[in-house]
Amino acid sequence: MSGIRRRSFLAATGVTALGTVALGSSRAWATPSGLDVGRGVGDITGEPLGAGMNGYAVLEQSSAGLHLRQRARAFVFVDAASGGRLAHVTCELGLMFESIFEEVLRRLAMRYGETYHRGNVLLSATHTHGAPGGTDGHLLVDITTLGFRPATFESNVAGIVDAIVRAHDDVQPSHVSIASGSLDDAGVNRSPMAFDRNPDRDRFSDRIDPRSVNLQVTRGGELVGVVNWFATHGTSMKATNLLVSTDNKGYAAWHWEREVERVDYRNPSFVAAFCQSTPGDITPNLEGQPGTGPTTDEFENTRVIGLRQFETSQALAETTAPQLDSGVDVRWVYVDFSQYTVRPEFTGDGQTHTTSPAALGAAFAASSQEDGGGIPALGLQEGERGGNPALAALGSVLLPQWLRDAQAPKDVVLPVGSIPGIVQQILPFHLARLGSFHLFTCPFEPTIVAGSRLRTALADALAVDRELVVVQGYTNGYGHYLTTPEEYDQQDYEGGATVFGRWQLPATMQIAVELASAMRDGRPVDSGTAQRDLTGLVPSAPTGNPFVDLPSPGRSFGDVLTEPAARYAAGQQVSVRFSGANPNSNLRRDDTYLAIERADDTGWIRAFDDGDWYTKIFFDNVGPITETTVTWDIPRSQQAGRYRVVYFGDARSADGRLTPFTGTTAEFDVA
């Protein structure tokens, strides 16, 4: 395939009932045959104006437009014999929060009773850093977005529920297979000194985890769905980006669905979910600086890194595997990580240790120099750049000795676990089985070696092939980073953000093994109790909220302020401007703010909308006046013809009523 460099894969054409066949670096496994599977997509797009974005913690990164709509992609797996069920949802969000999970569960319970519950619903974030935030019930994350954003929260929740409902309604007999291959030019390690401290570092020769894993669904021999796991951060778009963006994994999904399969999102015939595995220390910025690698254009980098994930996943989808017996099983547990005791067999030093109340270190505040963000003005440094000896001396005076000991060698700057409601400390962990495939989920951002150790521990406890185990972070809550103890000692960014201390990974391994042992033996587990839902306690953000709309002076809503040229060539950009309105009054879920329309014999047909890569919409807002710019980068393969741009908006009056309006440009030719 064109564009594939340093990637190896071959189609596996047959496997024995419980074994594997390895051809090159690609493997295919037989997995459940007696599974019913449903697929669904929901629109979870947040506010495209004035909403702080999750990920970089940069106050200036506030949305001012839209590049790609955010989507939730759900797969519901049902064991036809036992009725066992699992809902897996990949959400194009920066982070997944307990607040979203709890509200989704409430709405599912209202509709389906006990069919879906906190044990069989997995909501994961792709970790794009270009998604509107303000949706956590805990203060630490929402303070970086200037508060809670009810409209974005509602869109996220409603879209996820839509995706699950659509998948539920789509359930039917399917064939599921698992394939694994290698992708080694879509990320680099951003903390190599920390990585090199690991005694098991030789498992990853290039300091990355190249493993790309597909769970693929076919019906009647036709591929109808894929869930792919691969470890690279959603940071191809920089901290200066102000457009809502689903980053590289979003591009991979969009490209396969829209450009390859020509999917209509209102009734998708194919669904591709590109999920995170354990990318904690992996950046897509291949040259080690924000917005670098393989080019200096952040949009092109997003496309290329996404395309590489798609190409590898598509090649893996060509592998085949015979059917196996069905089976869906789940175990889950909630654990208070502020004081969890870790047994000697997991600590590695023969002693019992305890995790600590959450605390963030100076290296966290320094942020990752490879991806950007943070507060550079503070002058703080990661461990690989010398650390923060002056801050350490200050901490020895200001912080209690027990906390310094529990978090050592971290230079603590924010003892966030000492105040209720600042961060989530009671965390969910799940182990799900689909036939011979096992998925362990956690709310952390695990590094690749942390993920590798978890996979090994799980495979040993379950007595299964290690390659049939995937670890997925960013799921059903958020607990910050997860490093190995050796990486923690380096105190680079990831170690500074491993909030529960040096023994956080051993604690997670203990939890994973306990869940695996219970699943292996057919035993139930005490699942514990979730933390009290804090949704709504954080004050609402003051920015971007619509109060009243006024058109541009002397104009009406929808008037075209800048018309297109009369003619364009493929490869050029169309740019038009309208008298608009605040877009946050109506987020237009399952709809669009714009349309690129082409004339044919029957009238005007839609060629692109605001969910397509080639369009962008910008909102320039001053008080009650919003002017809207739409751009269209004409694909080089675009069909020649007569085109126009249409803009859809809603104007808010002083009494809160919304009046829809439409703006339409003059027609123009594309040669």
C-alpha positions in Angstrom: 0.0 0.0 0.0 1.2 3.5 -0.8 2.6 5.6 2.1 3.4 2.7 4.4 7.0 3.0 5.7 8.6 0.9 8.4 5.4 -0.9 8.9 5.2 -4.7 8.6 2.1 -6.8 8.3 1.0 -9.9 6.4 -2.4 -11.6 6.3 -2.8 -14.6 8.4 -4.8 -17.1 6.4 -5.6 -19.7 9.0 -5.3 -20.6 12.7 -5.9 -23.6 14.8 -8.7 -23.5 17.3 -6.9 -22.1 20.2 -3.6 -21.2 18.7 -2.0 -18.4 16.6 -0.3 -18.1 13.3 2.5 -15.5 13.0 3.4 -14.4 9.6 5.9 -11.5 9.6 4.9 -9.4 12.5 1.1 -9.8 12.0 -1.0 -12.3 13.9 -4.6 -13.3 13.7 -6.5 -15.2 16.4 -9.7 -17.1 16.4 -12.3 -15.4 18.6 -16.0 -15.6 19.3 -18.4 -16.9 16.7 -21.5 -17.0 18.8 -21.5 -13.3 19.5 -24.2 -10.9 18.4 -22.7 -7.4 17.8 -24.2 -4.0 17.3 -22.5 -0.8 16.1 -23.6 2.8 16.6 -22.2 6.3 16.2 -23.2 9.4 18.1 -22.3 13.1 17.7 -20.7 14.4 20.9 -19.4 17.8 19.5 -18.8 20.4 22.2 -19.1 24.2 22.1 -17.0 25.6 19.2 -16.8 29.1 20.7 -15.2 30.2 24.0 -14.8 26.7 25.6 -11.5 25.8 27.2 -10.0 22.6 25.8 -8.9 19.6 27.8 -5.3 18.3 27.7 -2.8 21.1 27.5 -4.1 23.0 30.5 -3.5 26.3 28.6 -6.1 28.9 29.5 -5.6 30.7 26.2 -6.7 27.6 24.3 -10.3 28.4 24.0 -12.4 27.2 21.1 -13.0 29.5 18.2 -14.3 27.2 15.5 -14.7 23.6 14.3 -12.5 21.4 12.1 -13.9 17.9 12.7 -17.0 16.9 14.6 -16.5 14.7 17.7 -18.0 11.3 17.6 -18.7 8.4 20.0 -18.4 5.0 18.4 -20.1 2.2 20.3 -19.9 -1.6 19.9 -22.3 -3.8 21.9 -21.3 -7.5 22.3 -23.9 -10.0 23.4 -23.3 -13.7 24.1 -26.3 -15.3 22.5 -26.3 -18.3 24.9 -25.9 -16.6 28.3 -27.1 -13.1 27.5 -23.8 -11.6 28.8 -23.3 -8.2 27.4 -20.6 -5.5 27.0 -20.8 -2.0 25.6 -17.5 -0.5 24.5 -17.5 3.1 23.4 -14.6 5.1 22.0 -15.2 8.8 22.5 -13.3 11.6 20.7 -12.7 13.5 23.9 -9.7 14.8 25.7 -10.4 12.8 28.9 -13.2 10.5 30.2 -14.7 11.7 33.5 -16.7 10.0 36.2 -19.3 12.7 35.7 -20.0 11.7 32.1 -19.9 8.0 33.0 -22.4 8.4 35.8 -24.9 10.4 33.7 -24.6 8.0 30.8 -25.4 5.1 33.2 -28.4 7.0 34.6 -29.9 7.6 31.2 -29.3 4.0 30.1 -31.0 2.7 33.2 -34.0 4.8 32.5 -34.3 3.3 29.0 -33.1 -0.3 29.6 -33.3 -1.0 33.3 -30.4 -3.2 34.4 -29.3 -4.3 31.0 -26.4 -1.8 31.1 -24.7 -1.0 34.3 -21.3 0.2 35.7 -19.8 -3.3 35.2 -20.5 -3.7 31.5 -20.2 -0.2 30.0 -16.7 1.0 29.0 -16.4 4.6 28.0 -12.9 5.6 26.8 -11.4 8.8 25.5 -9.1 9.1 22.5 -7.2 11.9 24.3 -7.4 14.5 21.6 -6.2 17.8 23.0 -8.5 19.8 20.7 -11.9 19.0 22.3 -13.9 21.4 24.5 -13.7 20.5 28.2 -15.4 21.7 31.3 -17.2 18.4 31.9 -15.5 17.0 35.0 -17.1 17.1 38.4 -13.7 17.6 40.0 -12.2 21.1 40.3 -8.6 20.5 39.1 -9.4 19.7 35.5 -12.3 22.1 35.2 -10.3 25.0 36.6 -8.2 24.9 33.4 -11.3 25.5 31.4 -12.5 28.3 33.7 -15.3 26.1 35.0 -18.1 23.6 34.1 -19.7 23.8 30.7 -23.3 22.4 30.8 -23.9 22.6 27.1 -20.7 20.6 26.2 -21.5 18.1 29.0 -25.0 17.6 27.7 -23.7 17.1 24.1 -21.1 14.6 25.3 -23.5 12.5 27.4 -26.4 12.6 24.9 -24.1 11.6 22.0 -22.6 8.7 23.9 -26.1 7.5 24.8 -27.2 7.9 21.2 -24.2 5.7 20.1 -25.1 3.0 22.6 -28.8 3.0 21.8 -28.0 2.7 18.1 -25.6 -0.1 18.7 -28.2 -1.8 20.9 -30.7 -1.6 18.1 -28.1 -2.9 15.6 -27.3 -6.1 17.5 -27.2 -9.1 15.2 -25.2 -12.3 14.7 -21.6 -11.5 13.7 -18.1 -12.9 13.4 -15.5 -11.3 15.5 -11.7 -11.8 15.0 -8.6 -10.3 16.6 -5.5 -9.4 14.6 -2.2 -7.8 15.7 0.5 -6.1 13.7 3.2 -3.5 13.9 3.3 0.3 13.3 6.6 2.0 14.2 6.5 5.5 12.6 3.5 7.1 14.4 5.2 8.0 17.7 8.4 8.4 19.6 9.2 8.2 23.3 9.1 11.6 24.9 10.8 10.5 28.2 13.7 8.3 27.0 15.8 8.7 30.2 12.8 7.5 32.3 12.2 4.6 29.9 15.8 3.5 30.0 15.6 3.0 33.8 13.3 0.0 33.2 15.0 -3.4 33.5 12.6 -4.8 31.0 13.2 -2.0 28.5 14.6 -4.4 25.9 11.0 -5.5 25.1 10.7 -2.3 23.1 13.8 -1.9 21.0 12.9 1.6 19.7 11.4 2.9 23.0 7.9 2.6 21.5 5.2 0.0 21.6 4.5 -0.7 17.9 1.7 -3.0 18.6 -1.5 -2.3 16.6 -4.5 -4.5 17.6 -7.7 -4.9 15.7 -11.0 -6.3 16.9 -12.9 -6.7 13.6 -16.6 -7.5 13.0 -17.9 -9.1 9.9 -21.3 -10.1 8.7 -21.8 -12.4 5.8 -18.1 -12.1 5.0 -18.3 -8.3 4.8 -16.3 -6.1 7.2 -18.7 -3.9 9.1 -16.7 -2.6 12.1 -13.3 -2.3 13.6 -11.9 -1.3 17.0 -8.2 -0.6 16.9 -5.8 -0.1 19.8 -2.5 1.8 19.3 -0.4 3.8 21.6 0.3 7.4 20.5 -0.9 10.7 22.1 -3.6 12.9 20.6 -1.2 15.9 20.4 -0.5 16.3 16.7 -2.5 19.6 17.0 -0.6 22.1 19.1 -1.6 24.0 22.2 -2.2 27.1 20.1 -4.9 25.3 18.1 -8.4 26.9 18.6 -10.4 24.7 16.3 -12.4 21.7 17.7 -10.3 18.8 16.4 -10.3 15.0 17.0 -6.6 14.9 16.2 -4.8 11.9 14.6 -7.1 9.1 15.8 -10.1 11.1 14.7 -8.7 11.5 11.3 -8.0 7.8 11.0 -11.6 7.0 11.9 -13.1 9.7 9.6 -10.9 8.7 6.7 -11.9 5.1 6.8 -15.5 5.8 7.3 -16.1 8.7 5.0 -13.4 8.6 2.3 -13.0 4.8 2.0 -16.4 3.4 2.9 -18.5 6.5 2.0 -20.4 6.3 5.3 -23.5 8.4 6.0 -23.2 9.1 9.8 -27.0 9.1 10.0 -27.0 5.4 9.2 -23.5 4.1 9.1 -22.9 0.8 7.3 -19.3 0.7 8.7 -17.8 1.9 12.0 -14.1 2.3 12.8 -13.1 3.2 16.3 -9.4 4.1 16.9 -8.9 3.7 20.6 -6.0 4.4 23.0 -4.0 1.6 24.6 -1.1 2.8 26.8 0.4 5.9 25.2 1.5 7.7 28.4 5.1 8.4 27.2 4.5 8.3 23.4 4.2 11.5 21.4 3.2 11.7 17.7 5.6 14.7 17.3 8.3 12.6 15.7 11.0 15.4 16.0 10.4 15.8 19.7 8.9 19.3 19.6 5.2 20.5 19.4 4.0 20.4 15.8 7.0 18.6 14.4 7.1 15.3 12.6 6.8 14.3 10.0 6.2 18.0 8.8 6.0 21.4 10.4 2.3 21.7 9.6 0.1 20.5 12.5 -2.8 19.8 10.2 -0.7 17.7 7.9 0.9 15.9 10.8 -2.6 15.1 12.1 -3.5 13.6 8.7 -0.2 11.7 8.2 -0.1 10.1 11.7 -3.8 9.3 11.5 -3.4 7.8 8.0 -0.6 5.6 9.2 -2.8 4.2 11.9 -5.6 3.6 9.4 -3.3 1.9 6.8 -2.0 -0.5 9.4 -5.4 -1.3 10.8 -6.9 -1.7 7.3 -4.2 -4.2 6.4 -4.8 -6.1 9.6 -8.5 -6.3 8.7 -7.5 -8.4 5.7 -6.4 -11.2 8.1 -8.8 -14.1 8.6 -9.5 -16.3 11.6 -11.8 -19.3 12.1 -14.6 -19.0 14.6 -14.4 -20.0 18.2 -16.9 -20.5 21.0 -18.6 -17.4 22.3 -18.4 -15.9 25.7 -18.8 -12.5 27.4 -17.6 -12.1 31.0 -16.7 -9.1 33.1 -15.2 -8.3 36.5 -14.9 -4.8 37.9 -13.9 -3.0 41.1 -13.7 0.5 42.6 -10.6 1.2 44.6 -9.6 4.1 46.9 -6.2 4.9 45.7 -5.4 7.4 48.4 -4.7 4.5 50.8 -4.4 1.2 49.0 -2.1 -1.4 50.5 0.1 -3.3 48.0 1.3 -6.8 49.0 5.1 -7.7 48.8 4.6 -10.0 45.7 3.7 -6.9 43.7 6.1 -4.3 45.1 9.2 -5.9 43.9 11.2 -5.2 47.1 9.6 -7.8 49.3 7.9 -5.2 51.5 4.3 -4.0 51.9 3.7 -0.5 50.7 0.7 1.9 50.5 -0.3 4.4 47.9 -0.6 8.1 48.8 -3.3 10.7 48.6 -3.0 12.3 45.2 -0.3 14.9 44.7 1.1 16.5 41.5 4.8 17.2 41.1 6.9 20.0 39.6 7.6 18.0 36.5 3.8 17.9 35.9 3.6 21.7 36.0 6.6 21.8 33.7 4.6 19.7 31.2 6.0 17.7 28.4 8.4 19.7 26.3 7.8 17.4 23.4 4.0 18.1 23.3 3.7 21.5 24.9 1.2 23.0 27.3 1.7 23.7 30.9 3.0 27.0 32.3 6.5 27.6 31.0 6.6 31.0 32.8 7.1 29.0 36.1 10.5 27.9 35.0 10.0 24.3 36.2 11.9 21.4 34.7 11.4 17.7 34.1 13.9 15.4 35.7 15.8 14.9 32.5 16.4 18.6 32.4 17.8 18.9 35.9 14.6 18.9 38.1 13.7 21.6 40.6 16.1 21.6 43.6 14.9 25.0 44.9 11.3 23.8 44.9 12.4 20.6 46.7 14.0 22.7 49.4 10.9 24.8 49.7 8.7 21.7 50.0 10.7 20.4 52.8 9.5 23.4 54.8 5.9 23.7 53.7 4.8 20.1 53.2 4.3 17.5 55.9 7.0 14.8 56.2 4.6 11.9 55.7 3.4 13.3 52.3 7.0 13.9 51.1 8.0 10.4 52.1 4.9 8.9 50.5 5.5 10.7 47.2 9.3 10.7 47.2 11.3 11.5 45.1 8.5 13.7 43.7 8.8 17.5 44.3 5.2 18.0 45.3 3.6 21.3 44.1 -0.1 20.5 44.4 -1.2 18.1 47.2 -4.6 17.8 45.5 -5.7 14.7 47.3 -5.8 16.5 50.6 -8.9 18.5 49.7 -12.1 16.6 48.8 -13.5 17.2 45.3 -10.3 18.3 43.7 -9.4 15.0 41.9 -11.0 11.6 41.6 -9.4 9.1 44.0 -11.9 6.2 44.1 -11.2 4.7 40.7 -12.8 2.0 38.5 -11.0 -1.0 37.0 -12.6 -3.5 34.6 -11.6 -6.8 33.0 -13.7 -7.9 30.1 -13.5 -11.2 28.2 -14.8 -11.7 24.6 -14.1 -15.3 23.8 -10.3 -15.7 24.2 -9.7 -11.9 24.1 -9.2 -10.0 27.3 -9.4 -6.2 27.8 -8.3 -4.6 31.0 -9.3 -1.0 31.4 -8.2 1.7 33.9 -8.7 5.4 34.3 -4.9 6.2 34.0 -2.6 7.2 31.2 -0.2 4.3 31.4 3.3 4.4 29.8 4.2 1.6 27.4 6.2 -0.4 30.0 3.5 0.0 32.6 1.1 -1.4 30.1 3.4 -4.2 29.2 3.8 -5.3 32.8 0.1 -5.3 33.3 -0.4 -7.4 30.2 2.1 -9.9 31.4 0.6 -10.1 34.9 -2.9 -10.6 33.4 -1.8 -13.2 30.9 0.0 -15.2 33.6 -3.0 -15.0 36.0 -5.5 -16.0 33.2 -3.2 -18.6 31.7 -3.7 -17.1 28.2 -1.4 -15.9 25.4 -0.1 -12.4 26.3 -1.0 -11.3 22.8 -4.6 -11.8 23.5 -4.6 -9.2 26.3 -5.0 -5.4 25.7 -4.7 -2.7 28.3 -6.8 0.4 27.7 -6.4 3.6 29.6 -8.6 6.7 29.8 -11.7 4.6 30.7 -14.7 5.5 33.0 -12.9 8.1 34.9 -9.6 9.9 35.2 -6.7 9.3 37.6 -3.8 11.0 35.7 -0.6 9.1 34.7 0.7 5.6 35.5 4.5 5.0 35.4 6.6 2.2 36.5 8.4 2.7 39.8 11.7 3.1 37.9 10.2 5.8 35.6 8.6 7.5 38.6 12.1 7.9 40.2 13.2 9.9 37.1 10.4 12.5 37.7 9.9 13.5 34.2 6.4 14.8 33.2 4.7 11.4 33.5 6.2 10.7 36.9 5.2 14.1 38.2 1.7 13.3 37.1 1.6 9.8 38.6 -0.4 11.2 41.5 -0.7 8.3 43.9 3.1 7.8 44.3 5.8 5.3 43.4 3.6 2.2 44.2 0.7 3.1 41.9 1.6 0.6 39.2 2.2 -2.3 41.6 -1.2 -1.5 43.1 -2.8 -1.5 39.7 -1.1 -4.9 38.9 -2.4 -6.3 42.2 -6.0 -5.2 41.2 -5.6 -6.6 37.7 -4.4 -10.0 39.0 -7.2 -10.2 41.5 -9.8 -9.5 38.8 -8.1 -12.0 36.5 -7.9 -14.7 39.1 -11.6 -14.3 39.9 -12.5 -14.5 36.2 -10.4 -17.6 35.7 -11.9 -19.3 38.6 -15.5 -18.2 38.0 -15.7 -16.3 41.3 -17.5 -13.0 41.9 -15.7 -10.1 43.3 -16.7 -7.4 45.8 -16.9 -4.5 43.3 -16.8 -1.8 46.0 -18.6 1.6 45.8 -18.1 4.4 43.4 -17.2 7.9 44.6 -20.1 10.3 45.2 -21.0 12.0 41.9 -19.9 15.7 42.1 -21.4 16.8 38.8 -22.7 20.4 38.9 -20.7 21.4 42.0 -18.1 23.3 39.9 -19.3 26.7 38.9 -20.1 27.2 35.2 -17.6 28.8 33.0 -18.3 32.5 32.1 -16.9 32.4 28.5 -18.7 31.7 25.2 -22.2 31.6 26.7 -24.8 33.0 24.3 -27.1 35.8 25.8 -28.4 37.7 22.7 -27.3 37.8 19.1 -27.1 40.8 16.8 -26.2 40.7 13.1 -23.3 42.6 11.7 -24.0 46.4 11.5 -26.4 47.1 8.6 -26.8 43.5 7.9 -29.2 40.6 8.5 -28.3 37.2 9.9 -27.0 35.0 7.2 -25.9 37.8 4.9 -22.7 37.0 3.0 -20.0 39.5 3.9 -17.4 38.0 1.6 -18.4 36.1 -1.5 -16.4 33.4 -3.2 -14.4 34.0 -6.4 -16.2 33.0 -9.6 -13.8 30.1 -10.3 -11.4 27.8 -8.4 -9.1 25.0 -9.4 -8.8 21.8 -7.4 -6.3 22.2 -4.6 -7.2 25.8 -4.0 -9.1 27.1 -0.9 -12.5 28.8 -0.9 -13.0 31.3 1.9 -16.3 33.1 2.6 -17.7 35.1 5.5 -21.2 35.5 6.9 -23.1 37.6 9.4 -23.6 34.9 11.9 -24.6 34.1 15.5 -23.1 32.4 18.6 -23.0 28.7 17.6 -23.3 27.6 21.2 -27.0 28.2 21.2 -27.4 25.1 19.1 -24.6 22.6 18.8 -26.4 21.0 15.9 -25.7 17.4 16.9 -26.2 15.0 14.0 -26.4 18.0 11.8 -24.0 20.7 10.5 -23.2 24.4 10.6 -22.2 24.4 7.0 -22.6 22.6 3.7 -20.6 22.6 0.5 -23.2 21.9 -2.2 -22.8 20.8 -5.8 -25.4 21.4 -8.5 -26.7 18.4 -10.5 -29.7 17.8 -12.7 -32.0 17.4 -9.7 -30.9 20.5 -7.8 -28.2 20.9 -5.1 -26.6 17.9 -3.3 -24.3 18.0 -0.3 -20.7 17.2 -1.0 -19.2 18.1 2.4 -20.3 19.4 5.8 -18.6 20.4 9.0 -17.8 16.8 9.9 -15.4 16.6 6.9 -11.6 17.1 6.9 -11.6 19.6 4.1 -13.8 22.2 5.8 -13.3 24.6 8.7 -15.6 27.1 10.3 -14.3 30.0 12.4 -16.4 32.2 14.7 -15.2 35.7 15.4 -17.3 37.0 18.3 -17.4 40.5 19.9 -20.1 40.8 22.4 -23.5 40.0 20.7 -22.0 40.1 17.2 -20.5 37.0 15.6 -19.1 36.8 12.1 -18.5 33.4 10.7 -15.9 32.3 8.2 -16.1 29.1 6.2 -13.2 27.6 4.3 -13.1 24.7 2.0 -9.8 23.2 0.8 -10.9 21.7 -2.5 -9.5 18.1 -2.8 -7.3 17.6 -5.9 -9.7 14.8 -7.0 -12.8 16.9 -6.6 -15.4 16.6 -9.3 -15.7 19.6 -11.5 -18.9 21.5 -11.4 -21.0 24.3 -10.0 -20.8 24.8 -6.2 -22.0 27.0 -3.4 -21.5 27.4 0.4 -24.4 27.3 2.8 -24.2 28.4 6.5 -26.8 27.4 9.1 -27.2 29.3 12.3 -29.6 30.2 15.1 -30.1 33.7 16.4 -31.0 34.2 20.1 -33.3 37.1 21.0 -33.3 39.0 24.3 -36.0 36.7 25.7 -34.0 33.5 24.8 -35.9 32.4 21.7 -33.9 30.9 18.9 -34.7 31.8 15.2 -33.0 29.5 12.6 -31.5 31.3 9.6 -29.5 30.3 6.5 -26.9 32.1 4.5 -26.0 31.0 0.9 -23.1 32.3 -1.2 -23.1 33.1 -4.8 -22.4 30.1 -7.0 -18.9 29.3 -8.3 -17.2 26.8 -10.6 -14.6 24.2 -9.7 -12.5 23.3 -12.7 
